[in-house]
Amino acid sequence: MKKLEQLYEGKAKKVFATDDPELVIVEYKDDATAFNGEKRGTIVGKGVINNKMTNYFMRLLSESGIPTHFVRELSDRETLVRRVDIVPLEVIVRNIAAGSFSKRYGVEEGRVLGRPTLEFSYKNDALGDPLINAYHAEALSLATPEEIARITEYAFKINDILRDFLTQCGITLVDFKLEFGKTSSGEIILADEISPDTCRFWDAKTGEKLDKDRFRQDLGNVEGAYREMARRVLG
């Protein structure tokens, strides 16, 4: 598959056109950002780990009936995916209070929630990705009621699948962010990535953070945490 012009560059990835209009190549970077880009740095080897871990999870989810954009891994940092129009919603599933949820509601970090909860943020860096609800999303024509229902169904199912898998790896899935896209035929599918950049992973025994919070909170050994997650998930 031939890589053509660059279509997009975000905080963690670049996207390139191919000679097939329905397919694009995603290239993962080592760049790290936090707090809507206010904090910047580099996590050496992150791009390789996030690429391979995302592809592993995408295959796992696909086998369980979740449609994804994944086609095939091309190299350590590059993957061929289906081209989609991203639905401008960040979909956050939470099992345990942490991060902005703890600050917003005055809940101590680590408190297991009474049930998994779902949040939507309007994907807009200029506005700081504000929280919105399904009514806002419909009013702003970000997604239809049917699309929101499908995204919600998929998000909770993904949570069940990932929690069960990660428990076997000695990892607690605290929370995570998903993004969905629409194919040219209008199908809603899982896109973006599932990695230590987009999830909170804690060691099930010690509670040690094995994700980008180590970068956000200056906890040190960021690369080591990413490598440890790769070891547990990928072997």
NORSULNOR-V27266 format. One record per residue. N is the residue number from 1. RES is the residue in three letters. SS is DSSP state (h for helix, s for strand, l for the rest). OMEGA is omega as a letter, one per 30 degrees, with the letter a starting at -180 (none if undefined). BURIAL is # if it has 9 or more other ideal C-beta (glycine too) atoms within 8 Angstrom, else .. Layout:
BEGIN
n={N N}
res={RES RES}
ss={SS SS}
omega={OMEGA OMEGA}
burial={BURIAL BURIAL}
END
This chain:
BEGIN
n={1 2 3 4 5 6 7 8 9 10 11 12 13 14 15 16 17 18 19 20 21 22 23 24 25 26 27 28 29 30 31 32 33 34 35 36 37 38 39 40 41 42 43 44 45 46 47 48 49 50 51 52 53 54 55 56 57 58 59 60 61 62 63 64 65 66 67 68 69 70 71 72 73 74 75 76 77 78 79 80 81 82 83 84 85 86 87 88 89 90 91 92 93 94 95 96 97 98 99 100 101 102 103 104 105 106 107 108 109 110 111 112 113 114 115 116 117 118 119 120 121 122 123 124 125 126 127 128 129 130 131 132 133 134 135 136 137 138 139 140 141 142 143 144 145 146 147 148 149 150 151 152 153 154 155 156 157 158 159 160 161 162 163 164 165 166 167 168 169 170 171 172 173 174 175 176 177 178 179 180 181 182 183 184 185 186 187 188 189 190 191 192 193 194 195 196 197 198 199 200 201 202 203 204 205 206 207 208 209 210 211 212 213 214 215 216 217 218 219 220 221 222 223 224 225 226 227 228 229 230 231 232 233 234 235}
res={MET LYS LYS LEU GLU GLN LEU TYR GLU GLY LYS ALA LYS LYS VAL PHE ALA THR ASP ASP PRO GLU LEU VAL ILE VAL GLU TYR LYS ASP ASP ALA THR ALA PHE ASN GLY GLU LYS ARG GLY THR ILE VAL GLY LYS GLY VAL ILE ASN ASN LYS MET THR ASN TYR PHE MET ARG LEU LEU SER GLU SER GLY ILE PRO THR HIS PHE VAL ARG GLU LEU SER ASP ARG GLU THR LEU VAL ARG ARG VAL ASP ILE VAL PRO LEU GLU VAL ILE VAL ARG ASN ILE ALA ALA GLY SER PHE SER LYS ARG TYR GLY VAL GLU GLU GLY ARG VAL LEU GLY ARG PRO THR LEU GLU PHE SER TYR LYS ASN ASP ALA LEU GLY ASP PRO LEU ILE ASN ALA TYR HIS ALA GLU ALA LEU SER LEU ALA THR PRO GLU GLU ILE ALA ARG ILE THR GLU TYR ALA PHE LYS ILE ASN ASP ILE LEU ARG ASP PHE LEU THR GLN CYS GLY ILE THR LEU VAL ASP PHE LYS LEU GLU PHE GLY LYS THR SER SER GLY GLU ILE ILE LEU ALA ASP GLU ILE SER PRO ASP THR CYS ARG PHE TRP ASP ALA LYS THR GLY GLU LYS LEU ASP LYS ASP ARG PHE ARG GLN ASP LEU GLY ASN VAL GLU GLY ALA TYR ARG GLU MET ALA ARG ARG VAL LEU GLY}
ss={l l s s s s s s s l l l s s s s s s l l l l s s s s s s l l s s s s l l l l s s s s l l l h h h h h h h h h h h h h h h h h h l l l l s l s s s s l l l l s s s s s l l s s l l s s s s s s s s l l h h h h h h h l l l l l l s s s s s s s s s s s l l h h h l l l s s l h h h h h h l l l l l h h h h h h h h h h h h h h h h h h h h h h h h l l s s s s s s s s s s s s l l l l l s s s s l l l l l l l s s s s s l l l l l s l l l h h h h l l l l l h h h h h h h h h h h h h l}
omega={a l l a l a a l l a a a l l a l l l l a a a l l l l a a l l l l l l l l a l a l l l a l a a l a a l a a l a l a l l l a l l a l l l a l a l l l a a a a a l l a l l a l a l a l l a a l a l a a l l a l l a a a l a a l l l l a a l l a a l l l l a a a a a a l a l l l a l l a l a a l l l l l l l l l l l l l a a a l l l l a a l a a a l l l a a l l a l l l l l a l l l l l l l l l l a l a l a l l a a l l l l a a a a l a a a a l l l a a l a a l a a l l l l l l l l a a a a none}
burial={# . . . . . . . . . . # # # # # . # . . . . # # # # # # # # # # # . . . . . # . . . # . # # # # # # # # # # # # # # # # # # . . . # . # # # . . # . . . . # # # # # # # . # # . # # # # # # # # # # # . # # . . . . . . . . # . # . . # . # # # # # # # . . . . # . . # . . . # # # . . . # # . . . # # . # # # . # # # # # # . # # # . # # # . . . # # # # # # # # # # # # # . . . . # # # # . # # # # # # # # # # # . . . . . # # # # # # # # . . . . . # # . # # # # # # . # # . .}
END
